[in-house]
Amino acid sequence: MKGEKGFVFKNWAQTYSCMPELLFRPETDEDIREILDLAREKKKTVKVVGEGHSPSDIVCTDDYLISMKKFNRLVDVNHEKNQVTVEAGITMNDLNKLLKDNGMGFSVLGAISGISVGGMISTGTHGTGKNYGCSSTHVVDLELMTANGDIIKCSRQEKPETFLCACCSLGSLGVILRVTLQCEPAFNLLSKVYPAELDDILEHLDVHLSSSDHFRFQYYPYTGKVEVFHDSRTDKPIEKKKTSWFWDTLCGFHLFQLLYWISSFIPFLVKYVNHFIFWLLHSKQEVYVDWAPSVFNFNCLFEQFVNEWSIPRENTALVLKELQAWIINNDYPAHIPIEVRFVKGDDIYLSPASGRDVTYINIICFKPFGKFVPHDEYWRAYQKIAAENGGRPHWAKAHGLTGSELKTKYPKWDAFCQVRESLDPAGMFLNENLKRTFN
């Protein structure tokens, strides 16, 4: 298996990059085994990348980088069980289409589907819904190639401890080859979107969580207002959201980018930009029906830094109010939106929802037209608030915690590390990001 020299990796947001010594694009198990054999011989580390959407350095390396883009085939469809087996490099965009053709759908999706299945489960990607876990909870079984070239198949019945580690492994156990996912019959979603007051949503949070299958909201700093999303399964036919030529044209001219680019020179304008965007977009209710992935996914607009933590569900209002107070008291130019989603607890060792129902709170700092906007002060403040209230960072996002700090947040931390060290004793799959995480 021949490697490619001179390749420069950049993630989607252009916030992290690296130049690996060699890039590999395998298509078969044997291709991957050859790469790992070479890495052992040359004493090189190996990282695996899917679509490169993670806004962190989790896949960055100076040694060997394996792209899974050609390792992306459909392996099997089980209509009776509503299960599908795929190679780990397939994107959720492609999988969603395959599932639709077979009368199935994935039960819950994150913000985007332009990510690989392997990356999705390795980082604990999530959507929203009181009764729905992160994407990794929908894994039935998986096959993993370890550092010595062996292939392990694991599930809750076969090698259960390895399985509960591999379902959110940060890429530290080996190369995920194939995954079987639990799906359900294809469905549409009825979406109700409307404006509301943040205080009112927090006061009646339990009611909202139980009022639809997939509830979430987005808070707009300085407005006191949120955009609310209630999405539920429906037998109604598709009736798409109405859009206007005027708004489509404004989007085409990058209105958001222009406003935030101007405000990057005059920061106090941000609060007025936030008010204007909320008024322009969210001043009335919308109701529509669409294919589930079209409702689950939404436009991330343009390049951005993001910082996301999972918070114990009972601390949702406390964290949001502390964050809101910090922004206002420090007159900080916080970009919109602060996204709030809800995930059911699970038993996966390093899942940020392990052992508890959680709320994911995601803050953003845009890069308008690629311009860097300082955000370190905001990031530190939010991390402090989240960490002091039982928070755990989203693994795909950049965070400032070390292994000793993370260990206190995960009851199964030592058990995970024992499995990792047994499968990869030489640390072949550890890059700088994971060394900070596990050391």
C-alpha positions as a Markdown table, in Angstrom:
| # | Residue | x | y | z |
|---|---|---|---|---|
| 1 | Met | 0.0 | 0.0 | 0.0 |
| 2 | Lys | 1.7 | 3.1 | -1.2 |
| 3 | Gly | 1.5 | 6.4 | 0.8 |
| 4 | Glu | 1.2 | 9.9 | -0.6 |
| 5 | Lys | 3.7 | 12.6 | 0.4 |
| 6 | Gly | 3.1 | 16.3 | 0.6 |
| 7 | Phe | -0.6 | 16.1 | 1.6 |
| 8 | Val | -1.9 | 18.9 | 3.8 |
| 9 | Phe | -4.9 | 18.1 | 6.0 |
| 10 | Lys | -7.3 | 20.9 | 7.0 |
| 11 | Asn | -10.5 | 20.4 | 8.9 |
| 12 | Trp | -13.8 | 21.8 | 7.6 |
| 13 | Ala | -13.6 | 25.0 | 9.6 |
| 14 | Gln | -9.9 | 25.5 | 8.7 |
| 15 | Thr | -9.1 | 25.8 | 12.3 |
| 16 | Tyr | -6.6 | 22.9 | 12.5 |
| 17 | Ser | -4.2 | 21.4 | 10.0 |
| 18 | Cys | -1.2 | 19.1 | 9.7 |
| 19 | Met | 1.1 | 17.6 | 7.1 |
| 20 | Pro | 1.4 | 13.9 | 7.7 |
| 21 | Glu | 4.6 | 12.1 | 6.5 |
| 22 | Leu | 2.4 | 9.8 | 4.4 |
| 23 | Leu | -1.3 | 9.8 | 3.5 |
| 24 | Phe | -3.0 | 6.4 | 2.7 |
| 25 | Arg | -6.3 | 5.8 | 1.0 |
| 26 | Pro | -7.1 | 2.1 | 1.6 |
| 27 | Glu | -9.9 | 0.2 | 0.0 |
| 28 | Thr | -9.6 | -3.3 | 1.7 |
| 29 | Asp | -8.8 | -4.8 | 5.0 |
| 30 | Glu | -5.5 | -6.0 | 3.6 |
| 31 | Asp | -4.6 | -2.4 | 2.6 |
| 32 | Ile | -5.1 | -1.3 | 6.2 |
| 33 | Arg | -3.2 | -4.2 | 7.6 |
| 34 | Glu | -0.2 | -3.3 | 5.3 |
| 35 | Ile | -0.3 | 0.2 | 6.6 |
| 36 | Leu | -0.2 | -0.9 | 10.2 |
| 37 | Asp | 2.5 | -3.4 | 9.5 |
| 38 | Leu | 4.6 | -0.6 | 8.0 |
| 39 | Ala | 3.9 | 1.7 | 10.9 |
| 40 | Arg | 5.1 | -0.9 | 13.4 |
| 41 | Glu | 8.2 | -1.5 | 11.4 |
| 42 | Lys | 9.0 | 2.2 | 11.1 |
| 43 | Lys | 7.8 | 3.0 | 14.7 |
| 44 | Lys | 5.2 | 5.5 | 13.4 |
| 45 | Thr | 1.9 | 6.6 | 14.8 |
| 46 | Val | -1.3 | 6.3 | 12.8 |
| 47 | Lys | -4.4 | 8.4 | 12.8 |
| 48 | Val | -7.6 | 7.8 | 10.8 |
| 49 | Val | -9.7 | 10.5 | 9.2 |
| 50 | Gly | -13.2 | 10.4 | 7.7 |
| 51 | Glu | -14.5 | 13.7 | 6.4 |
| 52 | Gly | -12.4 | 15.9 | 8.7 |
| 53 | His | -15.3 | 17.9 | 10.1 |
| 54 | Ser | -14.3 | 17.7 | 13.8 |
| 55 | Pro | -13.3 | 21.3 | 15.0 |
| 56 | Ser | -10.3 | 20.1 | 16.9 |
| 57 | Asp | -6.9 | 18.4 | 16.3 |
| 58 | Ile | -8.2 | 14.9 | 17.1 |
| 59 | Val | -6.9 | 13.5 | 13.8 |
| 60 | Cys | -3.8 | 15.6 | 13.3 |
| 61 | Thr | -0.5 | 13.8 | 13.0 |
| 62 | Asp | 3.0 | 14.2 | 11.6 |
| 63 | Asp | 3.3 | 10.5 | 10.9 |
| 64 | Tyr | 0.8 | 8.3 | 9.0 |
| 65 | Leu | -2.8 | 9.5 | 8.2 |
| 66 | Ile | -5.4 | 7.0 | 6.8 |
| 67 | Ser | -8.3 | 8.5 | 4.9 |
| 68 | Met | -11.3 | 6.2 | 4.9 |
| 69 | Lys | -13.1 | 7.8 | 1.9 |
| 70 | Lys | -12.6 | 4.8 | -0.3 |
| 71 | Phe | -13.5 | 2.4 | 2.5 |
| 72 | Asn | -17.2 | 3.3 | 2.1 |
| 73 | Arg | -19.3 | 0.4 | 0.8 |
| 74 | Leu | -22.7 | -1.0 | 1.9 |
| 75 | Val | -22.1 | -4.5 | 3.2 |
| 76 | Asp | -25.5 | -5.8 | 4.2 |
| 77 | Val | -29.2 | -4.7 | 4.7 |
| 78 | Asn | -31.4 | -6.7 | 7.1 |
| 79 | His | -35.0 | -5.5 | 6.4 |
| 80 | Glu | -36.5 | -7.8 | 9.0 |
| 81 | Lys | -34.4 | -6.2 | 11.8 |
| 82 | Asn | -34.1 | -2.7 | 10.2 |
| 83 | Gln | -30.4 | -3.0 | 10.5 |
| 84 | Val | -27.6 | -2.0 | 8.0 |
| 85 | Thr | -23.9 | -3.0 | 7.9 |
| 86 | Val | -21.5 | -0.5 | 6.3 |
| 87 | Glu | -17.8 | 0.2 | 6.0 |
| 88 | Ala | -16.8 | 2.9 | 8.4 |
| 89 | Gly | -15.8 | 5.4 | 5.8 |
| 90 | Ile | -19.3 | 5.9 | 4.3 |
| 91 | Thr | -20.8 | 9.3 | 5.0 |
| 92 | Met | -24.1 | 9.7 | 6.7 |
| 93 | Asn | -25.2 | 11.6 | 3.6 |
| 94 | Asp | -24.7 | 8.5 | 1.5 |
| 95 | Leu | -26.1 | 6.2 | 4.2 |
| 96 | Asn | -29.2 | 8.3 | 4.5 |
| 97 | Lys | -29.9 | 7.9 | 0.8 |
| 98 | Leu | -29.2 | 4.1 | 0.9 |
| 99 | Leu | -31.5 | 3.8 | 3.9 |
| 100 | Lys | -34.3 | 5.7 | 2.2 |
| 101 | Asp | -34.0 | 3.4 | -0.9 |
| 102 | Asn | -34.5 | 0.5 | 1.5 |
| 103 | Gly | -37.4 | 1.9 | 3.4 |
| 104 | Met | -35.4 | 2.7 | 6.5 |
| 105 | Gly | -34.1 | 5.7 | 8.4 |
| 106 | Phe | -31.6 | 6.5 | 11.2 |
| 107 | Ser | -33.5 | 7.3 | 14.4 |
| 108 | Val | -31.7 | 10.6 | 15.2 |
| 109 | Leu | -29.0 | 12.6 | 13.5 |
| 110 | Gly | -26.6 | 15.4 | 14.4 |
| 111 | Ala | -26.4 | 18.9 | 12.9 |
| 112 | Ile | -24.7 | 17.6 | 9.7 |
| 113 | Ser | -24.6 | 14.3 | 7.7 |
| 114 | Gly | -21.3 | 15.1 | 5.9 |
| 115 | Ile | -19.4 | 13.0 | 8.4 |
| 116 | Ser | -18.2 | 9.4 | 8.3 |
| 117 | Val | -19.9 | 6.6 | 10.3 |
| 118 | Gly | -16.6 | 5.8 | 11.9 |
| 119 | Gly | -16.0 | 9.4 | 13.0 |
| 120 | Met | -19.5 | 9.8 | 14.1 |
| 121 | Ile | -19.4 | 6.9 | 16.6 |
| 122 | Ser | -15.8 | 7.5 | 17.6 |
| 123 | Thr | -16.5 | 11.0 | 19.0 |
| 124 | Gly | -20.0 | 10.4 | 20.4 |
| 125 | Thr | -21.8 | 12.6 | 17.9 |
| 126 | His | -25.3 | 13.3 | 19.0 |
| 127 | Gly | -28.6 | 14.8 | 17.9 |
| 128 | Thr | -31.4 | 15.7 | 20.3 |
| 129 | Gly | -34.4 | 14.0 | 22.0 |
| 130 | Lys | -35.3 | 13.1 | 25.5 |
| 131 | Asn | -35.6 | 9.4 | 24.6 |
| 132 | Tyr | -32.7 | 9.2 | 22.2 |
| 133 | Gly | -29.1 | 8.5 | 23.0 |
| 134 | Cys | -26.0 | 9.6 | 21.0 |
| 135 | Ser | -25.3 | 8.0 | 17.7 |
| 136 | Ser | -23.1 | 5.4 | 19.3 |
| 137 | Thr | -26.0 | 3.9 | 21.1 |
| 138 | His | -27.4 | 2.7 | 17.8 |
| 139 | Val | -24.4 | 0.5 | 17.1 |
| 140 | Val | -25.3 | -3.2 | 17.1 |
| 141 | Asp | -21.8 | -4.5 | 16.5 |
| 142 | Leu | -18.5 | -3.4 | 14.9 |
| 143 | Glu | -15.3 | -4.8 | 13.5 |
| 144 | Leu | -12.0 | -3.2 | 14.6 |
| 145 | Met | -8.5 | -3.8 | 13.3 |
| 146 | Thr | -6.0 | -3.4 | 16.2 |
| 147 | Ala | -2.3 | -2.3 | 16.1 |
| 148 | Asn | -1.0 | -5.8 | 15.4 |
| 149 | Gly | -3.4 | -6.3 | 12.4 |
| 150 | Asp | -5.9 | -8.6 | 14.2 |
| 151 | Ile | -9.6 | -8.0 | 13.5 |
| 152 | Ile | -11.9 | -8.0 | 16.5 |
| 153 | Lys | -15.7 | -8.2 | 16.2 |
| 154 | Cys | -17.5 | -7.0 | 19.2 |
| 155 | Ser | -21.1 | -6.3 | 20.4 |
| 156 | Arg | -23.0 | -6.3 | 23.7 |
| 157 | Gln | -23.0 | -10.1 | 23.5 |
| 158 | Glu | -19.4 | -10.7 | 22.2 |
| 159 | Lys | -16.5 | -8.9 | 23.9 |
| 160 | Pro | -18.9 | -6.5 | 25.6 |
| 161 | Glu | -16.3 | -4.4 | 27.4 |
| 162 | Thr | -14.3 | -3.9 | 24.2 |
| 163 | Phe | -17.6 | -2.9 | 22.5 |
| 164 | Leu | -18.5 | -0.3 | 25.2 |
| 165 | Cys | -15.0 | 1.2 | 24.7 |
| 166 | Ala | -15.0 | 1.0 | 20.9 |
| 167 | Cys | -18.4 | 2.8 | 20.6 |
| 168 | Cys | -16.7 | 6.0 | 21.7 |
| 169 | Ser | -13.0 | 5.4 | 21.5 |
| 170 | Leu | -11.7 | 8.7 | 20.0 |
| 171 | Gly | -9.8 | 6.6 | 17.5 |
| 172 | Ser | -7.5 | 5.2 | 20.2 |
| 173 | Leu | -8.2 | 1.5 | 20.0 |
| 174 | Gly | -7.6 | 0.8 | 16.3 |
| 175 | Val | -9.2 | 1.2 | 12.9 |
| 176 | Ile | -13.0 | 0.7 | 12.8 |
| 177 | Leu | -13.7 | -1.4 | 9.6 |
| 178 | Arg | -17.4 | -2.2 | 9.6 |
| 179 | Val | -20.4 | -1.1 | 11.7 |
| 180 | Thr | -23.9 | -2.6 | 12.0 |
| 181 | Leu | -26.4 | 0.1 | 12.9 |
| 182 | Gln | -29.9 | -0.2 | 14.3 |
| 183 | Cys | -32.4 | 1.8 | 12.2 |
| 184 | Glu | -36.2 | 2.1 | 12.0 |
| 185 | Pro | -38.7 | 2.3 | 9.2 |
| 186 | Ala | -38.3 | 5.5 | 7.1 |
| 187 | Phe | -40.2 | 8.5 | 8.5 |
| 188 | Asn | -41.0 | 12.1 | 8.0 |
| 189 | Leu | -40.9 | 14.7 | 10.7 |
| 190 | Leu | -43.4 | 17.4 | 11.4 |
| 191 | Ser | -41.4 | 20.4 | 12.5 |
| 192 | Lys | -42.7 | 23.4 | 14.5 |
| 193 | Val | -40.4 | 26.3 | 14.8 |
| 194 | Tyr | -41.2 | 29.4 | 16.7 |
| 195 | Pro | -39.7 | 32.3 | 18.9 |
| 196 | Ala | -39.9 | 32.3 | 22.6 |
| 197 | Glu | -38.3 | 33.8 | 25.7 |
| 198 | Leu | -35.3 | 32.0 | 27.2 |
| 199 | Asp | -36.7 | 32.3 | 30.8 |
| 200 | Asp | -40.0 | 30.8 | 29.8 |
| 201 | Ile | -38.4 | 27.8 | 28.1 |
| 202 | Leu | -36.1 | 27.1 | 31.1 |
| 203 | Glu | -39.0 | 27.4 | 33.5 |
| 204 | His | -41.1 | 24.8 | 31.6 |
| 205 | Leu | -38.2 | 22.7 | 30.2 |
| 206 | Asp | -39.7 | 19.3 | 31.3 |
| 207 | Val | -42.9 | 20.1 | 29.5 |
| 208 | His | -41.0 | 21.0 | 26.3 |
| 209 | Leu | -38.9 | 17.9 | 26.5 |
| 210 | Ser | -42.0 | 15.7 | 26.6 |
| 211 | Ser | -43.9 | 17.6 | 24.0 |
| 212 | Ser | -42.1 | 16.2 | 20.9 |
| 213 | Asp | -39.7 | 13.5 | 19.8 |
| 214 | His | -36.8 | 15.8 | 19.2 |
| 215 | Phe | -36.8 | 19.1 | 21.1 |
| 216 | Arg | -34.0 | 21.7 | 20.9 |
| 217 | Phe | -33.6 | 25.4 | 21.0 |
| 218 | Gln | -31.1 | 28.1 | 20.1 |
| 219 | Tyr | -30.4 | 31.1 | 22.3 |
| 220 | Tyr | -29.5 | 34.4 | 20.8 |
| 221 | Pro | -27.2 | 36.3 | 23.2 |
| 222 | Tyr | -28.4 | 39.8 | 24.2 |
| 223 | Thr | -31.9 | 39.2 | 22.9 |
| 224 | Gly | -33.3 | 37.1 | 25.8 |
| 225 | Lys | -35.0 | 35.1 | 23.1 |
| 226 | Val | -34.7 | 31.6 | 21.6 |
| 227 | Glu | -35.7 | 29.8 | 18.5 |
| 228 | Val | -37.5 | 26.7 | 19.5 |
| 229 | Phe | -37.7 | 23.4 | 17.5 |
| 230 | His | -40.2 | 20.7 | 18.1 |
| 231 | Asp | -39.9 | 17.8 | 15.7 |
| 232 | Ser | -42.0 | 14.6 | 15.8 |
| 233 | Arg | -42.7 | 11.6 | 13.5 |
| 234 | Thr | -45.7 | 12.0 | 11.3 |
| 235 | Asp | -47.7 | 10.2 | 8.6 |
| 236 | Lys | -48.3 | 13.4 | 6.8 |
| 237 | Pro | -46.8 | 14.0 | 3.3 |
| 238 | Ile | -43.9 | 16.3 | 2.8 |
| 239 | Glu | -44.8 | 20.0 | 2.8 |
| 240 | Lys | -41.5 | 21.8 | 2.7 |
| 241 | Lys | -40.6 | 25.0 | 4.5 |
| 242 | Lys | -41.4 | 28.1 | 2.5 |
| 243 | Thr | -38.4 | 30.2 | 1.6 |
| 244 | Ser | -38.4 | 33.6 | -0.1 |
| 245 | Trp | -36.4 | 34.8 | -3.1 |
| 246 | Phe | -35.4 | 37.8 | -1.0 |
| 247 | Trp | -33.9 | 35.7 | 1.8 |
| 248 | Asp | -32.2 | 33.2 | -0.6 |
| 249 | Thr | -30.6 | 36.2 | -2.3 |
| 250 | Leu | -29.4 | 37.6 | 1.0 |
| 251 | Cys | -27.9 | 34.2 | 1.9 |
| 252 | Gly | -26.2 | 34.1 | -1.5 |
| 253 | Phe | -24.5 | 37.4 | -0.7 |
| 254 | His | -23.3 | 36.1 | 2.7 |
| 255 | Leu | -25.3 | 38.5 | 4.8 |
| 256 | Phe | -24.3 | 36.8 | 8.1 |
| 257 | Gln | -20.7 | 36.9 | 7.2 |
| 258 | Leu | -20.8 | 40.5 | 6.2 |
| 259 | Leu | -22.4 | 41.6 | 9.4 |
| 260 | Tyr | -20.1 | 39.6 | 11.6 |
| 261 | Trp | -17.1 | 40.7 | 9.5 |
| 262 | Ile | -18.0 | 44.4 | 10.1 |
| 263 | Ser | -18.6 | 43.7 | 13.8 |
| 264 | Ser | -15.1 | 42.1 | 14.1 |
| 265 | Phe | -13.8 | 45.6 | 13.8 |
| 266 | Ile | -16.5 | 47.2 | 16.0 |
| 267 | Pro | -17.3 | 44.5 | 18.6 |
| 268 | Phe | -20.1 | 46.4 | 20.3 |
| 269 | Leu | -22.2 | 46.0 | 17.1 |
| 270 | Val | -22.6 | 42.2 | 17.8 |
| 271 | Lys | -25.5 | 42.7 | 20.1 |
| 272 | Tyr | -27.3 | 44.6 | 17.5 |
| 273 | Val | -26.5 | 42.1 | 14.8 |
| 274 | Asn | -27.9 | 39.4 | 17.0 |
| 275 | His | -31.2 | 41.3 | 17.5 |
| 276 | Phe | -31.4 | 42.0 | 13.7 |
| 277 | Ile | -30.8 | 38.4 | 12.7 |
| 278 | Phe | -33.4 | 37.2 | 15.2 |
| 279 | Trp | -36.0 | 39.7 | 14.0 |
| 280 | Leu | -35.3 | 38.9 | 10.4 |
| 281 | Leu | -35.5 | 35.1 | 10.7 |
| 282 | His | -37.5 | 34.1 | 13.8 |
| 283 | Ser | -40.2 | 36.5 | 14.4 |
| 284 | Lys | -43.0 | 34.1 | 13.5 |
| 285 | Gln | -43.9 | 30.4 | 13.7 |
| 286 | Glu | -43.2 | 28.0 | 10.9 |
| 287 | Val | -44.7 | 24.5 | 10.5 |
| 288 | Tyr | -43.6 | 22.1 | 7.8 |
| 289 | Val | -43.1 | 18.4 | 7.1 |
| 290 | Asp | -40.0 | 16.9 | 5.5 |
| 291 | Trp | -37.8 | 13.8 | 5.2 |
| 292 | Ala | -36.2 | 13.3 | 8.6 |
| 293 | Pro | -32.5 | 14.0 | 7.6 |
| 294 | Ser | -33.6 | 17.3 | 6.1 |
| 295 | Val | -35.1 | 18.3 | 9.5 |
| 296 | Phe | -32.4 | 16.9 | 11.7 |
| 297 | Asn | -29.6 | 18.5 | 9.7 |
| 298 | Phe | -29.1 | 22.3 | 9.5 |
| 299 | Asn | -26.8 | 24.7 | 7.8 |
| 300 | Cys | -23.7 | 25.5 | 9.7 |
| 301 | Leu | -23.4 | 28.6 | 7.6 |
| 302 | Phe | -19.6 | 29.2 | 7.4 |
| 303 | Glu | -16.3 | 28.5 | 9.1 |
| 304 | Gln | -16.4 | 28.7 | 12.9 |
| 305 | Phe | -14.8 | 27.8 | 16.2 |
| 306 | Val | -17.1 | 25.8 | 18.5 |
| 307 | Asn | -17.0 | 24.7 | 22.1 |
| 308 | Glu | -19.5 | 22.2 | 23.3 |
| 309 | Trp | -20.0 | 20.4 | 26.7 |
| 310 | Ser | -22.6 | 17.9 | 28.0 |
| 311 | Ile | -24.2 | 19.1 | 31.2 |
| 312 | Pro | -26.2 | 17.0 | 33.7 |
| 313 | Arg | -29.8 | 17.6 | 32.6 |
| 314 | Glu | -30.7 | 19.1 | 36.0 |
| 315 | Asn | -28.1 | 21.8 | 35.6 |
| 316 | Thr | -29.3 | 23.1 | 32.3 |
| 317 | Ala | -30.9 | 26.4 | 33.6 |
| 318 | Leu | -28.1 | 27.1 | 36.0 |
| 319 | Val | -25.4 | 26.8 | 33.3 |
| 320 | Leu | -27.3 | 28.8 | 30.7 |
| 321 | Lys | -28.1 | 31.6 | 33.2 |
| 322 | Glu | -24.5 | 31.8 | 34.4 |
| 323 | Leu | -23.3 | 31.9 | 30.8 |
| 324 | Gln | -25.9 | 34.6 | 29.9 |
| 325 | Ala | -24.8 | 36.7 | 32.9 |
| 326 | Trp | -21.1 | 36.4 | 32.1 |
| 327 | Ile | -21.7 | 37.6 | 28.5 |
| 328 | Ile | -23.8 | 40.6 | 29.6 |
| 329 | Asn | -21.6 | 41.5 | 32.6 |
| 330 | Asn | -18.5 | 41.4 | 30.5 |
| 331 | Asp | -20.2 | 43.1 | 27.5 |
| 332 | Tyr | -18.8 | 40.2 | 25.4 |
| 333 | Pro | -19.6 | 40.1 | 21.7 |
| 334 | Ala | -21.0 | 36.6 | 21.7 |
| 335 | His | -22.1 | 35.3 | 18.3 |
| 336 | Ile | -25.4 | 33.5 | 17.7 |
| 337 | Pro | -26.6 | 30.9 | 18.3 |
| 338 | Ile | -25.9 | 29.1 | 21.6 |
| 339 | Glu | -27.3 | 25.7 | 20.6 |
| 340 | Val | -29.0 | 23.6 | 23.3 |
| 341 | Arg | -29.8 | 19.9 | 22.7 |
| 342 | Phe | -30.8 | 17.0 | 24.9 |
| 343 | Val | -29.5 | 13.4 | 24.9 |
| 344 | Lys | -30.6 | 10.3 | 26.9 |
| 345 | Gly | -28.0 | 8.7 | 29.1 |
| 346 | Asp | -26.1 | 5.5 | 28.2 |
| 347 | Asp | -23.5 | 3.0 | 29.4 |
| 348 | Ile | -20.7 | 3.6 | 26.9 |
| 349 | Tyr | -17.5 | 4.1 | 28.8 |
| 350 | Leu | -16.4 | 7.5 | 27.4 |
| 351 | Ser | -19.7 | 8.8 | 26.1 |
| 352 | Pro | -20.2 | 12.3 | 27.5 |
| 353 | Ala | -23.7 | 11.0 | 28.3 |
| 354 | Ser | -22.4 | 8.0 | 30.2 |
| 355 | Gly | -24.5 | 7.3 | 33.3 |
| 356 | Arg | -26.8 | 10.3 | 33.0 |
| 357 | Asp | -29.3 | 12.2 | 30.9 |
| 358 | Val | -27.5 | 15.3 | 29.6 |
| 359 | Thr | -28.0 | 18.7 | 27.9 |
| 360 | Tyr | -25.4 | 19.6 | 25.3 |
| 361 | Ile | -24.7 | 23.4 | 25.1 |
| 362 | Asn | -22.7 | 24.6 | 22.2 |
| 363 | Ile | -21.2 | 28.1 | 21.7 |
| 364 | Ile | -19.9 | 29.5 | 18.5 |
| 365 | Cys | -17.4 | 32.1 | 17.2 |
| 366 | Phe | -17.7 | 32.6 | 13.5 |
| 367 | Lys | -14.8 | 33.3 | 11.1 |
| 368 | Pro | -16.4 | 35.7 | 8.7 |
| 369 | Phe | -14.8 | 35.4 | 5.3 |
| 370 | Gly | -12.0 | 33.4 | 7.1 |
| 371 | Lys | -11.1 | 36.3 | 9.4 |
| 372 | Phe | -9.9 | 35.2 | 12.9 |
| 373 | Val | -12.0 | 36.6 | 15.7 |
| 374 | Pro | -10.5 | 36.4 | 19.3 |
| 375 | His | -12.5 | 34.0 | 21.4 |
| 376 | Asp | -10.2 | 32.6 | 24.1 |
| 377 | Glu | -11.7 | 34.7 | 26.9 |
| 378 | Tyr | -15.2 | 33.4 | 26.0 |
| 379 | Trp | -14.0 | 29.8 | 25.8 |
| 380 | Arg | -12.2 | 29.9 | 29.2 |
| 381 | Ala | -15.3 | 31.4 | 30.8 |
| 382 | Tyr | -17.7 | 28.8 | 29.4 |
| 383 | Gln | -15.3 | 25.9 | 30.2 |
| 384 | Lys | -15.1 | 27.1 | 33.8 |
| 385 | Ile | -18.9 | 27.3 | 34.1 |
| 386 | Ala | -19.5 | 24.0 | 32.5 |
| 387 | Ala | -16.7 | 22.1 | 34.4 |
| 388 | Glu | -17.9 | 23.5 | 37.7 |
| 389 | Asn | -21.4 | 22.2 | 37.0 |
| 390 | Gly | -20.5 | 18.6 | 36.2 |
| 391 | Gly | -19.8 | 19.2 | 32.5 |
| 392 | Arg | -17.9 | 16.9 | 30.1 |
| 393 | Pro | -16.5 | 18.2 | 26.8 |
| 394 | His | -17.7 | 16.9 | 23.5 |
| 395 | Trp | -14.8 | 14.8 | 22.2 |
| 396 | Ala | -14.9 | 16.2 | 18.7 |
| 397 | Lys | -14.5 | 19.8 | 19.9 |
| 398 | Ala | -11.3 | 21.5 | 21.2 |
| 399 | His | -11.1 | 21.6 | 25.0 |
| 400 | Gly | -8.5 | 22.4 | 27.6 |
| 401 | Leu | -8.8 | 19.4 | 30.0 |
| 402 | Thr | -6.0 | 17.0 | 30.7 |
| 403 | Gly | -6.2 | 13.3 | 31.5 |
| 404 | Ser | -6.1 | 13.8 | 35.3 |
| 405 | Glu | -9.1 | 16.2 | 35.1 |
| 406 | Leu | -11.1 | 14.0 | 32.7 |
| 407 | Lys | -10.5 | 10.9 | 34.8 |
| 408 | Thr | -12.6 | 12.4 | 37.6 |
| 409 | Lys | -15.5 | 12.9 | 35.3 |
| 410 | Tyr | -15.8 | 9.3 | 34.0 |
| 411 | Pro | -16.5 | 6.4 | 36.4 |
| 412 | Lys | -15.2 | 3.9 | 33.7 |
| 413 | Trp | -12.1 | 5.9 | 32.8 |
| 414 | Asp | -9.6 | 3.4 | 34.3 |
| 415 | Ala | -11.4 | 0.4 | 32.7 |
| 416 | Phe | -11.3 | 2.2 | 29.3 |
| 417 | Cys | -7.6 | 2.9 | 29.6 |
| 418 | Gln | -6.9 | -0.8 | 30.5 |
| 419 | Val | -8.7 | -1.9 | 27.3 |
| 420 | Arg | -6.9 | 0.7 | 25.2 |
| 421 | Glu | -3.5 | -0.3 | 26.6 |
| 422 | Ser | -4.2 | -4.0 | 26.0 |
| 423 | Leu | -5.1 | -3.4 | 22.3 |
| 424 | Asp | -2.5 | -0.7 | 21.6 |
| 425 | Pro | 0.4 | -1.2 | 24.1 |
| 426 | Ala | 2.9 | 0.8 | 22.0 |
| 427 | Gly | 0.5 | 3.8 | 21.5 |
| 428 | Met | 0.4 | 3.5 | 17.7 |
| 429 | Phe | -3.0 | 5.4 | 17.6 |
| 430 | Leu | -2.0 | 8.2 | 20.0 |
| 431 | Asn | -1.4 | 11.7 | 18.6 |
| 432 | Glu | -0.7 | 14.8 | 20.5 |
| 433 | Asn | -4.5 | 15.3 | 21.2 |
| 434 | Leu | -4.9 | 11.8 | 22.7 |
| 435 | Lys | -1.6 | 12.0 | 24.6 |
| 436 | Arg | -3.0 | 15.1 | 26.4 |
| 437 | Thr | -6.3 | 13.2 | 26.9 |
| 438 | Phe | -4.9 | 10.0 | 28.4 |
| 439 | Asn | -1.7 | 11.2 | 30.1 |
